[in-house]
Each structure stands twice: as structure tokens, then as C-alpha cells.
Amino acid sequence: GDRFKVVFEQHYVEGEPVGTGKIIAALYERDDKDFYAFNFEKPGEKSNYFDYDGHPARKAFLKSPLKYSRISSRYNLHRLHPILGYHKAHLGTDYAAPRGTPIMAVADGIVVEATRRGGNGIFVKLRHDAIYQTQYLHMSGIAKGVRPGTRVVQGQTIGYVGSTGLATGPHVCFRFWKNGREVDHLRLNLPQPEPIKGEVLEAFNVVRDSLILMLDKVPYRLHADIARQQGVPEDIQRAEP
């Protein structure tokens, strides 16, 4: 079956454990293949996870700005507007979700706007690089600390689902710009994140090899071992799903 190992930070105060920190290395074994993830900090950036060869473990852009959602309206150049009653281009993708659901930045970026304006309601707009920008409309509120000029990271909460502006119900209208034009992100071939290169790769390889040595010292543990440590009764341990 599948097996895994992890190495993580353990925090101590006066010699007593007080909690755990981030995972610094992980190994997942499946069908005799090893999949690694190593925590590494590139110069001038926050730490991230990379595979054995230095490729980022995450994608450059998330597929949607919500963890749990459904698409209630797609990008459509000829949509009949549900409130205005006439055909008007819908240059975004609507993700319906309960009011207050956290809205996430789909990629690292800088806040360009965080305000309220007309039919857009409360919204946040991000610039990710010289090519890509994203916008999140109809929020019920903007997350604390999110203001023009601040940096955000992928997955960070930037606001909350609402129905401000021209909206029939709680949702986020997600808009995506490429080279200054609004496009359908669901049809877009999004860029892959850049791997580690050059001298930084050499530094990464040193860290990677030291972390592999640490992983090698960690024994694989059976489910029963973990269950016993957590005090799960033996009859439950033996129970089949």
C-alpha cells in the first residue's frame, strides 16, 4: 500500500514540547515510486515546497478563488443580465457560495485596488506580474490588512463572499486579465511556475540531500502503530471499513 514519512518542526520551551511547526520534508511512496516535497526559501521570497528536482510543488494559479463552490454563471459575451434585463457581456466566472465564505488570492501578487464601486460592489484587484491580473467582485467585506500596495500570497484570504453591487445572491465574480484584456480563465493555458535554477539550485540540492538523510532515519509506521499511540481501542483498530 501507499506509505509516507514527514519531518516537521517541534517547538520547545525550557525543554518541554509546546507545539509543532511547519513540515520541512515529506516522502510519499506509491507503486514503488517516491514523491518528495522539501521546504526551501529562495532569496527574497517566502519559503515554499519543491520536488526532488527543484520544481515548485504548487501551481502558479489556483483553479478557483474558493475552496468549496459551484459555477453559477460562466464567461459569456452575450449573457442576458439577470437584473438589468438586457444582453450584456459577462467577462467573468461566477462562483456561488454562502455569504461569508473566504475568497482566496489565486496567485501571489500585489493589491491594486480594494474598494467599493458601482455594480461591482466591494472588490479586490490583484496584479500578479506584467501579464496577469485578477479581480474579485461582490464581496461582503475585505479581509483585514488587504489594501492597495500590500503583497498577498496564493491561498491567502483577501475577502468574503457577499452580494454587494449588482448581484442576485451571494457569489464572487472572478475576473481574469491577460495583457490588459479580460479573458475566460477556464479556457486559458496558465503558465507553469519557474523551477529553481543556477546557484540557487546548487544551494537547494545541499538542503535537499540533508533532508533526505533525515527522512531516511524516519521509520515507516503502520496504521495500527499510530492508532495505538492515539489510544484507539483494538476492536476499532481491527474494524474493516
Buried (B, 14 or more C-beta within 10 A) or exposed (E): EEEEBEBEEEEEEEEEEEEEEEBBBBBBBEEEEEEBBBBBEBEEEEEBBBBBEBEBBBBBBBEBBBEEBEBBBEBBEEBEEEEEEEEBEBBBBBBBBEEEBBBBBBBBBBBBBBEEEEBBBBBBBBBBEEEBBBBBBBBBBBBEEBEEEEEBEBBBBBBBBBBBBBBEBBBBBBBBBEEEEBBBBEEEEBBEBEEBEEEEBEBBBEBBEEBBEEBEEEEEEEEEEEBEEEEBEEEEBEEEE
